Amino acid sequence: MIRLLPAPRLHCQWVTRVVALVFCAASLQLSAENLWPEKWRDNLRQNAAAVVIKDASLWAEYMGEAAEQAVYNGASGRFSATAYRLKDSTSALAWYEFLRPENAVPLRDTFGVSTTPGAEFVLHQNYVLAFEGWRPLDKELNALYKTLPKLRSGGGLPVLARILPETGMVRNSARYVIGLHSLDLFANQIPGALVGFEGGAEATVARYKTESGDLLLAIFEYPTPQLARDRVASFQKQPGWQVKRSGPLVAVIPSQPGIALTAAAAKPLFDSIQWDLEFTWYESAKRTAPPNVAAMLIGALELTGFLLLAMFLGGIFFASIGVWIRRRGLKDGEEPGMISLNLNG
């Protein structure tokens, strides 16, 4: 009888390191791609180089494709610009929230643009752009967007990104989570085995200042309400956790050391989390304007009037022909000047 012995742990670690090195080399090779144009309005590119991603595991989980930094000279002086291209808008949003510094201030009336005293961070479709030494205006950015290779939205930003409550949120603490590595980085209080990323779950997390203390709020979105219902039971079994489900959403506040978390303390955060069912129709053609009922009614009346006028004129025409035929004595094939014979006498 042949016994199969488990592989030594040293061998497994060696294989893991080799795979990690190969993966990192592949990720760096993907990053070596020209993203920045040589000329961007009045700015001339001086040099460009691929960006070495420090957290290669997070970059891979967020489906990063390429990253490049360029130095420009222009009317505004010398500045550097870094572009990160990811798979779609969702992964770009996740990278943007990870990349922006804690002191970044969101630009008013915009989503995905934040600034610091010497830099600007921009989220646009599947790109994240970082500028240091200069903050471009909208017209400069619009001109740049036309030159970015492989620009795509991938379905637009997820609805989950706007569900987090704003009241009490620590600035720039929101993070988008799509896998085990990002969960461990931003919400390590939640075990990955409870979440169910293998079923297509995604999450957004943020920290909050409350009367009870600093709390972490995580909102998980599942493909169906049934999957969310199945996961609620696992979350509710955790001692000291507060859990709420709304449709396919599951909101979780894990227990914090030294904080007695109660339902009353979680209620202000949970109250604003509601799932609104929406149906979206995707079509390739441009969306037509809604029908104008008044114009349709006027058109129907005009058509009816035209038909009545045509019938009236047609009646007059055929009546005139009938009168003309009678006067000519040609009705029913009769010959003109009919002869009558009196045979009675």
Secondary structure, 3 states (H helix, E strand, C coil): CCCCCCCCHHHHHHHHHHHHHHHHHHHHHHHCCCCCCCEECCEEEEEEEECCCCCHHHHHHCCEEEEEEEEEEECCEEEEEEEEEECCHHHHHHHHHHHCCCCCEECCCCCCEEEECCEEEEEECCEEEEEECCCCCHHHHHHHHCCCCCCCCCCCCCHHHHCCCCCCECCCCCEEECCHHHHHHHCCCCCHHHHCHHHCCEEEEEEEEECCEEEEEEEEECCCHHHHHHHHHHHHCCCCCEEEEECCEEEEECCCCCCCCCHHHHHHHHCCCCCCCCCCCCCCCCCCCCCCHHHHHHHHHHHHHHHHHHHHHHHHHHHHHHHHHHHHCCHHHCCCCCCCCCCCC
